[in-house]
Amino acid sequence: MSNPLLSVIVLNWNGKRFLDECLSSLREQTYKDFEVILVDNGSNDGSVEFIKDNYRELVTLIENERNLGFAAGNNQGIRAAKGDYILLLNNDTKVDPYWIEELVKVADEDRTIGMCASKILCYDDPQVIDNVGHLIYRDGLNRGRGRLEKDVGQYEGIEEVLFPSGCAALYRREMLEEIGLFDEEFFAYGDDTDLGLRGRWAGWKCLYVPKAVVYHKYSGSTGSYSPFKAFYVERNRVWIAFKYFPLGLLYKTPYHTLKRFVLQTYGALFHRGAAGKFTEEFSAGKLLVVLIKAYFSALRGMVKVWRKRKEIRKLKKVSNQEIFSWFKKYGISARELALKE
């Protein structure tokens, strides 16, 4: 059987400084039957000219006049793609030469595998894990599994995970044709959570592939603890909960959010976790303003979100009992979420 054509989608927004290393690593892949589609979201840093001058033979370029966000930009790439598998790849990455080969090898073993997660390591210190799949908290927020752990071989087996990070993920086209693409209302952050949970609701599996290694410059394009990121992370987690959580869990999300906020307030005061890092650069008052704006934005979109919840229910092939089991198997505590970076 010939290898399936595979499509790698790279989204770029003012990331010229990352592109040479990212695209060079794709040139060096052992698996050769793939195309690269680069979607440029209105860059003004010379990214487009750099690609045309140096990677014209490798890349199919889609140029946008403005920044359409992660979801809409990647959807453009997916719609233009020809592959049986879609691989999303952040521009601020370098991939191992066997990255594509290892992902395809695992995905080909079972047609019920709709997604595969890569082993993503920190670029500046490859002995430290960025993430190996994702974990989820009981209010819809999520965090990378293994985040900032020393890599000592604890994640070396192929295993099922909840969903992959959109930084470096494989999606089966057949799954996307069934469940749809990214929700463009999200704009950025949480998009991969939304798509991953939708796939799981529809009965598709996600496997973690430890030999598919990626080196990632964490939040290279938008900043690790920016107001932009804080706004979209908090707003979009509300929408995720309302779209996918069974009512028995949804009713309890305010309690879990309050518990998280108490710990994050402690973190902001004593410089622990993401809230602490944010207040080191900005202020606690700025964080409060961002959160208030996020909740107003979430409320304005709630009617649309509830309609989407009803549509998504038509895809549902798993029981509520199985969904609850995900929070036990792939859950994360409020303490770890709030007080670790």
N, C-alpha and C positions, 0 to 999 in steps of 0.2 A: 504494500500500500504506500503510495507517495505521501510525503509529508504535507499536512494541511497548510495552506498559506495562512500566515499569521500577521496581524496588523498591530504595530506598536504606535500608540498615540502619545506624543509629547506635547504638553501644553506649555506655552512660554509667554511670560509677561515681563519685559525688561530684564531678561535673564541672560544677556549676551555673555556675561562672565562665566556662566556655567556650561554653555552649549558645546564648546569644543570637547571637553572631557566626556560629557554625556554621550554625544553623537559618535565620538571616536570609539567609545566602549561598545556601542551597537555595531559599528563596523567590524569589530573583532569577534563577533559571536560565532560559535561553532555551528549553530543552526542557521542555515542560510535562506530558507524559503520564507522570507518575511518582507513586509514593506514598513516604512516609517512615514507617518503622517505627523507633521508638526503644525500645530495651530498656534498662530501668534495673535495674542490678544491686544493689539494696538500698541506694541512696544515703540518707544521713541529713543532707544539706546543703541540703535544700529544692529539689532538682532537680525532683522530680515536681510539686510545687506550682507551680514556675515554668513548667513546660511546660503544665500545665493552664490557667494564667492567661494565657499569652501565645501558645501555639502549638497550641491545641486543634484548630483547623481544618486544620493542616498535618500533624500527627503522629498516628499510631496508636501508643498507648503500651502497652508491656508492662511490668508492675511485678513484680519479683522481691523476695522477702523478704530474700535474702542475695546476696552476690557469687558468681555461678556461674562467673566467669572469662570470658576472651575467647571461647574456643571454644564453650562451652555457651550463652553469651548470644547470640552471633551465630547459632548454630544455631536458637535459638528464633525469631529474627527471620526467618531464611530460610524456616523451616517456615510462618510466617504470611504470607510474601510471595506476591504474585500475579504478579509480573513475569516476563517472558521473560529479563530480565537482572537480576542481583543486584549492587548496588554497595555495598561496605562503605566506611564513612567513619568515621574517628576523630572523637570529639567535640572534640578540641583542634585543629581545622582551620578554615580558611575556604577556600571553593572559588571559582574563577573562574566568571563567569556562563555560560561556554560549556563548562564541565567535562563535564556529562552529554551534551550534544549531540556533542562531539568523540569521546567514548568510544563512543557508540552508532554514530556514523558509520563508525568503523573496524571495530567488531565485526560490523556488518551486511554488510560486504564479503565475508566468507568464513566459512562455517559451521564450518570447522575451527578457528577462533579460539575457544578456550575461556576465555581470560583476557586482560585488558588492564591495563597498568600506567600510572599517571598520572605527570606530571612534578611531583614534590613538592619544593617550595622551603621554605627556613627562614623561618618567620613573621617573626622579628625582623630578618632580613636577606635579603630576597627575591633578592638577587644571589648567594646561596649555595645550593647544592643540598643537599637532605635526602637524596633518593634518586630514581633513575630506573630502577626495577626492582632486582633483587637479584643478587648474586654469591654463590658458594658455595666454601667451603674443603673440603679433602679429609678432614676429620673430621666434617663435617656442620654446622659453624658457618657462618653467612652474614652478609653485610654489604650495605648499600645501595650500589648502583652509583652512582658519582659523589659519594659522601658527602663533604660539606664542600668540594667543588670550587667555584671561582668559576664562575658560569654565564656563559660567553662564547660561547654558541651551539654548543658541541661536541655537544649532544644534541638537535638540532632536527629530526632525521629519524625517521619511523616505522620501527621496526626490531624484529626479534624479540629478546626477552630471555628469561631462564630462567623467572622467575615474578614476579608483582607483590608489592609490599608491601601487607599487609592494612590499612594506614592508609587507602588510597584505591584500591580495586581493583574492576574489573568481572569478574564470573564469569557465564558462560552457564549458564542453568538446565539445559539439556540435558546439559552436562558434569557438573554436580553430581548430577543424577539417575543418571548412569552411575557416578561414582566415589565418591559419598557426600559427607558434609559434614565439618566440622572434627572432628578427634579430640579428644574432650572430656577425655581423660586428660592432655592437655598443659596445660590450664588457662589459661596465658598464655605468650606468646613461642614462636616457632618454629611456631605453628599455620599461618601463611600459607606457610611453607616446606614443611611436611608436605602441605598441600592442593595447593600448586603443583607439587611433585614427583610427587604422585599423578596430577595431570592430565597432566603431561608423559609419565609412564609409559604412560598410556592413549592417547597419541598426539595430544593436544590442543596447539595452539600458544598462545603468549603474545606479544602485541605491545605495545610501548611507544608511547604516544600523546603526543607533546610538547606539543600544544595543549590537553591536558586538565590544567590547572594547579591545584595545591592548595598552600596555605600551611599549614605544620604547626609546632605548638609541640612540639618533640621530647620524647617521654616526659613529657608534661604531667601525666598522671594518676598514674604510678608512680615517677617520678624517673629521671634518665638513668643513674645508677650506683648504684642501691640494692641491698642484699642480696637483696631479693625478685626483682629482675630478674636478678642474677647467678646465683641458684639455678636459675631456670626456663630461662634461656638455656643453661646448661651441661648440665643434666639432659636437656632436650629435644633438644639436638643429638646426644646419644648415641642416643636413640630414633630420630631421623631417619636416622642412619647405618645402624642395624640394620634399619630398615624398608625402605630404598630402595637402599643401595649394593650393587652386584655383589660377590660374595665376593672377587674379585681386588682390589678396592679396600678392602673392609671389613677384610681382614687387615692392611692397612697403616695403618689409622687410628690405632693407638697411637703409631706413629712420628710421624705428623703432629701429633697432640695434644701429644706430648712436645716437639716442635720449637716449637709455639706456646707451651707453658708456659714454656720457657726464655726466649723473647722477652718474654712477659708478666711474668715475674719481673724482668727488666731494666726493663720499663716501670713496674712497681710501685715499684722502688727509685729510679728516676730521674724519676718522675712523667710518664710517657709513655703515651699510649693510654688505653683504658678501665680497665685495672688501675691505672694511675697516678692517674687521677681518683678511682677507688674508694678507694685508700689515702689520698688527701688528706682525704677525709671520714671514713673509718673507719680501718682498719688492715690491714696485711698478714696478721696473725693472723686477723682477722675474715674476710678473703677466703678463707683456707685452710679455715676451718671451713665456710663456705658451700659450697665446692667438694667437701669430703668428704661433706657432707649430700646434695649433688646426685648424687654417684656412688652412694651407698647407695640413694637413691630410684630412680635409673635401674636399678640391679640388681634391686630388688624388683619392678619392672614388666617385667623382661625376658622372662618367659614369655609374657605377654600380647602384647608387642611382636613376638616371633617368630611367634606365631600370626597376627598382623595381616600380617606380611610374607608369609606363605603365601597369605593371602586376596588381598593386593594383587597378587601374581604373576598371578592370574587376569585382571587388568585389562591386563596388560603387552602393549603393541603395538610397543614400540621395542626395538632390539637393545642388548646390552651395549656394543657398539662405539659406538652413538650416545650412550649414557649417559656413557661415558668421554670422548666428545668435548665434552660439556657442561662438564666440568671444565677443559678447555683453553680453550674459548670464553668461558665465564662464570666461570672460576675466580678466586680471589684468593690472594695469597701470604700466608704466615704473618707476614711482617714488616709488611705493610700492615694485616693484621687486628689484630695485637697492638699496634702502635706508633702507629697513627692513632686519633683519637677516633671 
